[in-house]
Amino acid sequence: MSLLDEVDQMILKLLLEDARASISYIARELGLSRPTVRRRVKRLIERGIIKGFSVVIDESLLKGFQLVCTFKASNVDEVVGELEKLSEVSEIYLTTGERNVVCLARIADVKALEALLNKFSSLNVPFEVSIVLKSIKKPISPESLRILKLKCDYCGKEIIGKPLTYTLHNRKYYLCCPICLREFSRKMKLVT
């Protein structure tokens, strides 16, 4: 059994687009009842699939500097343990390749940079630090995760991009193109 069914994936997709999306909005978009959506979101939280709801900050408006730091660590667990203790470090990644530990950090000024470099030096592993000049792309988007492959409810093809929708009896159907939408709506009118 899949960890997430299609409805859970659609709920996650909407929450990734806007973490503040209301239960009512999600229910309306998916053609579900509010209690159903509320129950499913609660279950996603309880199962640990949703770990929290976050705020995306415009880094350019913050004072200081964002850093990307890479480490060549043979003692990965020890290095990660020390990095986790540093308040300047916001994210830590384990990667493949020679530089196998990467972290993101934020510092206020050059004096704070010097202090952080001293802390990194005490780890006794080779490291490099780069200052981020500009953030070009958001780290997470529903499109980049590709958590859901929607199929057209008329022709069965995978939907690329934003689907067209048709709602009937409080259920939402997803269609890949205007032709499928037209034909599907004709078919549904004949059935009802």
Secondary structure, 3 states (H helix, E strand, C coil): CCCCCHHHHHHHHHHHHCCCCCHHHHHHHHCCCHHHHHHHHHHHHHCCCCCCCCCCCCHHHCCCEEEEEEECCCCHHHHHHHHHHCCCEEEEEECCCCCCEEEEEEECCHHHHHHHHHHHHCCCCCEEEEECCCCCCCCCCHHHHCCCCCECCCCCCECCCCCEEEEECCEEEEECCHHHHHHHHHHHHHHC
